[in-house]
Amino acid sequence: MEFQFSDKLREMKPSAIREIFKSLGTPGAISFAGGNPAPESFPVDAIAEISADIFKNNAAAALQYSTTEGYPKLRELVADRIKTKFSVGRDFDSTIITSGGQQGIELACKVLCNEGDTVIAENPSFIGALNAFRSLGANLVGVDMEEDGINLAALEETLKNTPNAKLLYLIPTFHNPCGTCMSYEKRVAVLALAKKYDVIIIEDNPYGELRFAGEEIPTIKSMDDEGRVVYCGSFSKILSAGMRVGFLCAHEDLVAKIVVAKQVEDVHTNIFFQMICAEFMTRYNMDEHVETIRALYRRKANRMLDALDREMPDCVKYARPEGGLFLWCTLPDHIDVSDFINRAKEQLVFVVTGKAFNCDENAGTHSFRLNYSMPSDENIDKGIRILGDIIRDMM
C-alpha cells in the first residue's frame, strides 16, 4: 500500500543523531554522536529507594491519571529552584511540567505560530527543536553564530525584514551544538530587539546546571519584565534522560493555552517519574548531586580537549566549553566533512555532521559535533586519535 503523507511531514527526515544510534551496537564502536548524559551521573540507588517507597505507600497516585499542569509538589519545587538558581519566575509567570524539555519548545510554537509564520533560530541549532518547528509548518530562518552568541547585526536585519516572525529560539548557555555561551551584553541586546520587533523568545536551558568553569551569566528570562520569554528546562541532564521530565515557565496566560495543547498530546507527563523527581529534590541535596556531575564533566571535557590538542592538526578549530556536553569542531575548507565522517564510521567512530543542525537543510558545513559525556576515557583517547589520523590522511 502506498501512503499519502501530510504536507507537514512528507519532506521531514529522521534525526541524524537517532539514526546513528542504530549502529552503536557494533562491537568496538566509539560514539561521540549522542547527547546522552553519563550513566554514572544517574543516582540509581536513590531512585531505587524512592521508587520502592512510592509503590509501597502511594502506588495508586503513581499509577493513576493526574493533572496536565504537573504533580503539584514537583511544580512547586521546580518553581522554587529555577527562581533560586536562575532568577526565573515573576508574579505573572506559571510553571508546567512537560514530557522532556523538547515538548515545552514544541508546545510553545504550537500555541503561538500559525503555519507559515517564521521562527528565527541560531544557526546552527538543536535538531530536535528545528524539527519540531518544521513539523508545525513554521518557516525556519537561521542567524549565524559568533563566539559569544548570535550575530546581533544579522539578527536585527532578519527581524526587520521578516514581518511574520513570531518566535526567536535561543540556547544561550552551553549551546547545542556549539558548546558556547552567549555574553551578558548580547542577552540584554537580544531581549531589547525582541521588544522592539515584538517577538517571543524561547530560552532553552537544559544545560544551565552543568557549568564547570567560568562565571555564571544571568538568564534572559531573569530580565523579562513583561512575559516575553518562555523558559524551558529539563531533568534529563541532572537526574535521568529516560524519565522524560522537563518543565516550562512562562506568562500564566500562555501556560493556560499550553495546558490545552498538552492535553491533546499526552494528557500529562508520566506521574510516577514526576513523583520520583519531587522526592529526590525533597530527600536529597540536589546541589551536591549536581556538583558531582559538574566534576565528572569537567574531567571528561578536559580529557577530550587534551586529546584534541595532542592529536588534531592546527588547521582544525574547536571551542573550549565551560559546561554542557558538547564540543564543536570545524575543518579547513578543503576537507569534505561528509567524506571525513564516512571514513570515521568505517573505523567505528561516530560523530554528527554539522549539517544536521543547520536551519537550512540544504546548506553546507565544515563542522561536526563531539560529545564527551558518554564515552569512556579510553575511548575518548582512542577515538580522537583515529579522527586526527583521518584528517592528516585527508590533508
C-alpha positions as CSV (number, residue, x, y, z in Angstrom):
1,M,0.0,0.0,0.0
2,E,1.2,3.5,-0.8
3,F,0.6,6.1,1.9
4,Q,0.0,9.8,1.2
5,F,1.8,11.6,4.0
6,S,0.8,15.1,5.2
7,D,2.4,18.2,3.8
8,K,3.9,18.9,7.2
9,L,5.8,15.7,7.4
10,R,6.3,14.5,3.9
11,E,9.7,16.0,3.4
12,M,10.9,15.7,7.0
13,K,13.9,13.4,7.6
14,P,14.7,11.4,10.7
15,S,17.1,12.8,13.2
16,A,20.7,12.2,12.1
17,I,21.6,11.5,15.7
18,R,18.9,9.0,16.3
19,E,19.9,7.2,13.1
20,I,23.4,6.9,14.3
21,F,22.2,5.2,17.5
22,K,21.2,2.2,15.3
23,S,24.8,1.5,14.6
24,L,26.1,1.7,18.1
25,G,25.6,-1.9,19.0
26,T,28.5,-2.8,16.8
27,P,31.3,-4.3,18.9
28,G,34.1,-1.8,19.3
29,A,32.1,1.2,18.2
30,I,33.1,4.6,19.7
31,S,30.3,7.2,19.8
32,F,30.9,10.9,20.1
33,A,27.5,11.4,18.4
34,G,24.8,11.4,21.1
35,G,23.8,13.9,23.7
36,N,23.3,11.4,26.4
37,P,24.3,12.2,30.0
38,A,26.9,9.9,31.5
39,P,25.3,6.8,33.1
40,E,27.4,7.2,36.2
41,S,25.6,10.5,36.7
42,F,22.3,8.7,37.4
43,P,21.5,8.4,41.2
44,V,20.5,4.8,40.8
45,D,20.4,3.8,44.4
46,A,18.4,6.9,45.4
47,I,15.9,6.3,42.6
48,A,15.5,2.7,43.5
49,E,14.8,3.6,47.2
50,I,12.3,6.3,46.2
51,S,10.6,4.0,43.7
52,A,10.1,1.2,46.3
53,D,8.7,3.7,48.8
54,I,6.3,5.2,46.3
55,F,5.0,1.7,45.3
56,K,4.7,0.7,48.9
57,N,3.0,3.8,50.2
58,N,1.5,5.8,47.3
59,A,1.0,3.3,44.4
60,A,-2.5,4.5,43.5
61,A,-1.3,8.0,42.8
62,A,1.7,6.8,40.9
63,L,-0.3,4.6,38.6
64,Q,-3.4,6.8,38.1
65,Y,-4.2,9.7,35.8
66,S,-3.0,13.1,37.0
67,T,-3.3,16.8,36.3
68,T,-2.0,18.2,33.0
69,E,-0.1,21.0,34.7
70,G,2.0,18.5,36.6
71,Y,2.4,16.9,40.0
72,P,1.7,19.9,42.4
73,K,4.7,19.1,44.7
74,L,7.1,19.0,41.7
75,R,5.7,22.2,40.2
76,E,6.3,24.0,43.4
77,L,9.8,22.6,43.8
78,V,10.8,23.4,40.2
79,A,9.4,27.0,40.5
80,D,11.5,27.5,43.7
81,R,14.6,26.0,42.2
82,I,14.7,28.0,39.0
83,K,13.9,31.1,41.0
84,T,16.8,30.5,43.3
85,K,19.3,29.3,40.8
86,F,18.4,31.3,37.7
87,S,16.1,34.2,38.9
88,V,13.4,32.8,36.7
89,G,9.7,33.5,37.5
90,R,7.7,36.6,38.3
91,D,4.3,37.2,39.7
92,F,2.7,36.8,36.2
93,D,4.6,33.5,35.5
94,S,3.4,30.0,35.9
95,T,5.2,26.6,35.6
96,I,4.1,23.4,33.9
97,I,5.8,20.0,33.8
98,T,6.4,18.7,30.3
99,S,7.5,15.4,28.8
100,G,11.1,16.4,28.4
101,G,12.4,19.8,27.6
102,Q,11.7,19.4,23.9
103,Q,7.9,19.2,24.5
104,G,7.9,22.6,26.0
105,I,9.6,24.0,22.9
106,E,7.1,22.3,20.6
107,L,4.1,23.4,22.7
108,A,5.2,27.0,22.8
109,C,5.5,27.0,19.0
110,K,2.2,25.2,18.6
111,V,0.2,27.8,20.6
112,L,1.9,30.9,19.2
113,C,2.6,30.2,15.5
114,N,0.3,29.6,12.5
115,E,1.5,27.6,9.5
116,G,3.8,29.9,7.5
117,D,4.8,32.1,10.5
118,T,8.5,32.4,11.0
119,V,10.7,31.1,13.8
120,I,14.1,32.6,13.9
121,A,16.9,30.4,15.4
122,E,20.6,30.5,15.9
123,N,22.4,28.7,13.1
124,P,23.4,26.0,13.8
125,S,20.9,24.9,16.5
126,F,19.3,21.9,18.3
127,I,18.0,19.5,15.8
128,G,15.0,18.4,18.0
129,A,13.7,22.0,18.2
130,L,14.3,22.6,14.5
131,N,12.3,19.5,13.5
132,A,9.6,20.5,16.0
133,F,9.2,23.8,14.2
134,R,9.3,22.2,10.8
135,S,6.6,19.7,11.8
136,L,4.3,22.5,12.7
137,G,4.6,24.2,9.4
138,A,6.7,27.1,10.6
139,N,9.1,28.9,8.3
140,L,12.6,28.5,9.8
141,V,15.2,31.2,9.4
142,G,18.7,30.9,10.8
143,V,21.0,33.6,12.0
144,D,24.7,32.8,12.2
145,M,26.6,32.4,15.5
146,E,29.7,34.2,16.8
147,E,32.0,33.1,19.6
148,D,29.8,34.9,22.2
149,G,26.4,34.1,20.7
150,I,24.1,35.1,17.9
151,N,25.2,37.8,15.5
152,L,23.3,40.8,16.6
153,A,23.5,42.8,13.4
154,A,22.3,39.9,11.4
155,L,19.5,39.2,13.9
156,E,18.2,42.8,13.7
157,E,18.4,42.7,9.9
158,T,16.4,39.4,9.9
159,L,13.8,40.8,12.3
160,K,13.5,44.0,10.3
161,N,12.8,42.0,7.1
162,T,10.6,39.3,8.5
163,P,7.2,40.8,9.4
164,N,5.6,37.5,10.3
165,A,8.4,36.5,12.7
166,K,6.7,35.2,15.9
167,L,9.4,33.3,17.8
168,L,13.1,33.6,18.5
169,Y,14.6,30.3,19.7
170,L,17.8,30.5,21.6
171,I,20.1,28.3,23.6
172,P,22.2,30.9,25.4
173,T,24.0,28.7,27.9
174,F,26.2,25.9,26.6
175,H,24.7,25.9,23.2
176,N,23.9,22.7,21.4
177,P,25.8,22.0,19.2
178,C,28.4,24.7,19.6
179,G,29.0,24.4,23.4
180,T,29.4,28.2,23.7
181,C,27.8,30.8,26.0
182,M,26.0,34.0,24.9
183,S,27.6,37.0,26.6
184,Y,25.6,39.0,29.1
185,E,25.7,42.1,26.8
186,K,24.2,40.1,24.0
187,R,21.5,38.7,26.2
188,V,20.5,42.2,27.1
189,A,20.6,43.3,23.5
190,V,18.6,40.3,22.3
191,L,15.8,41.0,24.7
192,A,15.8,44.6,23.6
193,L,15.5,43.5,20.0
194,A,12.7,41.1,20.8
195,K,10.8,44.0,22.4
196,K,11.5,46.3,19.5
197,Y,10.2,43.9,16.9
198,D,7.6,42.2,19.1
199,V,8.7,38.6,19.0
200,I,8.6,36.0,21.8
201,I,11.8,34.4,22.9
202,I,12.1,30.7,23.7
203,E,15.1,30.4,26.1
204,D,16.1,26.7,26.1
205,N,18.3,26.0,29.1
206,P,18.7,22.2,29.6
207,Y,22.5,22.6,30.3
208,G,22.4,25.6,32.7
209,E,23.1,23.4,35.8
210,L,26.2,21.9,34.2
211,R,28.7,24.8,34.4
212,F,32.1,23.5,35.4
213,A,34.2,26.6,34.6
214,G,33.8,30.4,34.2
215,E,31.3,32.7,35.8
216,E,27.5,32.3,35.8
217,I,25.7,34.6,33.3
218,P,22.1,35.7,34.1
219,T,19.4,34.0,32.1
220,I,17.4,36.1,29.6
221,K,14.2,35.1,31.4
222,S,15.6,36.7,34.6
223,M,15.5,40.1,32.7
224,D,11.9,39.5,31.4
225,D,9.6,42.1,32.9
226,E,6.6,41.6,30.6
227,G,6.2,37.9,30.0
228,R,8.1,37.9,26.6
229,V,10.4,35.0,27.4
230,V,9.3,31.3,27.5
231,Y,11.8,29.4,29.6
232,C,12.3,25.6,29.0
233,G,14.4,23.3,31.2
234,S,14.7,19.6,32.0
235,F,15.8,16.9,34.5
236,S,17.3,14.9,31.6
237,K,20.8,16.1,32.2
238,I,20.8,16.1,36.0
239,L,18.6,13.0,37.0
240,S,17.7,10.8,34.1
241,A,17.2,11.4,30.4
242,G,14.9,8.3,30.1
243,M,12.4,9.6,32.6
244,R,11.5,12.4,30.1
245,V,10.6,15.1,32.7
246,G,11.0,18.7,31.7
247,F,9.4,22.0,32.6
248,L,8.3,25.3,31.1
249,C,8.0,28.7,32.9
250,A,6.1,31.4,31.1
251,H,3.4,34.0,31.5
252,E,0.3,32.4,33.1
253,D,-1.9,33.3,30.1
254,L,0.4,31.5,27.7
255,V,0.8,28.5,30.1
256,A,-3.0,28.2,30.2
257,K,-3.2,27.7,26.5
258,I,-0.2,25.3,26.6
259,V,-2.1,23.2,29.1
260,V,-4.9,22.8,26.5
261,A,-2.3,21.8,23.8
262,K,-0.6,19.3,26.1
263,Q,-4.0,17.7,27.0
264,V,-4.3,16.9,23.3
265,E,-0.8,15.5,23.0
266,D,-0.3,13.3,26.1
267,V,-2.8,14.3,28.8
268,H,0.0,14.7,31.3
269,T,3.7,13.8,31.8
270,N,4.4,10.4,33.4
271,I,3.3,10.9,37.0
272,F,5.4,8.2,38.5
273,F,8.6,9.8,37.3
274,Q,7.4,13.2,38.4
275,M,6.9,11.8,41.8
276,I,10.5,10.4,41.8
277,C,11.9,13.8,40.8
278,A,9.9,15.5,43.6
279,E,11.0,13.0,46.2
280,F,14.6,13.2,45.1
281,M,14.6,17.0,45.5
282,T,12.9,16.6,48.9
283,R,15.1,13.9,50.4
284,Y,18.5,14.6,48.8
285,N,20.7,17.7,48.3
286,M,20.2,18.5,44.6
287,D,23.1,21.0,44.6
288,E,25.5,18.3,45.9
289,H,24.3,15.9,43.3
290,V,24.7,18.4,40.5
291,E,28.2,19.2,41.7
292,T,29.3,15.6,41.3
293,I,28.1,15.8,37.7
294,R,29.9,19.0,37.1
295,A,33.1,17.5,38.4
296,L,32.6,14.4,36.2
297,Y,32.1,16.6,33.0
298,R,34.9,18.9,33.9
299,R,37.3,15.9,33.9
300,K,35.8,14.4,30.7
301,A,35.8,17.7,28.8
302,N,39.4,18.3,29.8
303,R,40.3,14.8,28.7
304,M,38.8,15.4,25.3
305,L,40.4,18.8,24.9
306,D,43.8,17.4,25.9
307,A,43.3,14.7,23.2
308,L,42.3,17.2,20.6
309,D,45.3,19.4,21.5
310,R,47.5,16.4,21.1
311,E,46.0,14.7,18.0
312,M,44.5,17.4,15.8
313,P,46.3,19.4,13.2
314,D,46.5,23.1,13.8
315,C,44.0,23.7,10.9
316,V,41.2,22.1,12.9
317,K,39.4,24.7,15.1
318,Y,37.4,23.9,18.2
319,A,35.7,25.7,21.1
320,R,36.7,25.2,24.7
321,P,33.4,24.8,26.6
322,E,32.8,25.9,30.2
323,G,29.9,23.5,30.7
324,G,27.3,21.3,28.9
325,L,28.0,18.2,26.9
326,F,29.5,19.2,23.6
327,L,32.5,20.4,21.6
328,W,32.1,21.9,18.1
329,C,34.9,21.3,15.6
330,T,35.5,23.0,12.3
331,L,37.6,21.5,9.5
332,P,39.5,23.6,6.9
333,D,37.6,24.3,3.7
334,H,39.4,21.9,1.5
335,I,38.4,18.8,3.7
336,D,35.0,17.4,2.9
337,V,33.1,16.8,6.1
338,S,30.9,14.1,4.7
339,D,33.9,12.1,3.5
340,F,35.6,12.6,6.9
341,I,32.5,11.3,8.7
342,N,32.2,8.3,6.4
343,R,35.9,7.4,6.9
344,A,35.4,7.7,10.7
345,K,32.3,5.5,10.5
346,E,34.3,2.9,8.6
347,Q,36.7,2.8,11.7
348,L,33.7,2.6,14.0
349,V,34.0,6.2,15.3
350,F,30.7,8.1,15.1
351,V,30.3,11.9,15.1
352,V,27.5,14.1,13.9
353,T,27.8,16.3,10.8
354,G,27.2,20.0,11.4
355,K,24.7,19.9,8.5
356,A,22.2,18.2,10.8
357,F,22.0,21.3,12.9
358,N,21.5,23.8,10.0
359,C,18.3,25.7,9.8
360,D,18.6,25.4,6.1
361,E,18.8,21.7,5.5
362,N,20.4,22.2,2.1
363,A,23.2,24.4,3.4
364,G,26.8,23.1,3.6
365,T,29.1,22.8,6.5
366,H,32.7,22.3,7.5
367,S,31.9,21.4,11.1
368,F,31.0,18.4,13.3
369,R,29.9,17.9,16.9
370,L,31.6,15.8,19.6
371,N,30.1,14.6,22.8
372,Y,32.3,14.0,25.8
373,S,29.8,12.9,28.5
374,M,29.2,9.3,27.3
375,P,32.5,7.8,26.0
376,S,35.0,6.3,28.4
377,D,38.4,7.9,29.0
378,E,40.0,5.2,26.9
379,N,37.5,5.7,24.0
380,I,38.0,9.4,24.2
381,D,41.7,9.0,23.7
382,K,41.4,6.3,21.0
383,G,38.5,7.9,19.1
384,I,40.2,11.3,18.9
385,R,43.4,9.7,17.8
386,I,41.6,8.0,15.0
387,L,39.9,11.2,13.9
388,G,43.2,13.0,13.9
389,D,44.8,10.3,11.8
390,I,41.9,10.5,9.3
391,I,42.2,14.3,9.0
392,R,46.0,14.1,8.4
393,D,45.5,11.5,5.8
394,M,42.9,13.6,4.0
395,M,45.3,16.6,4.1
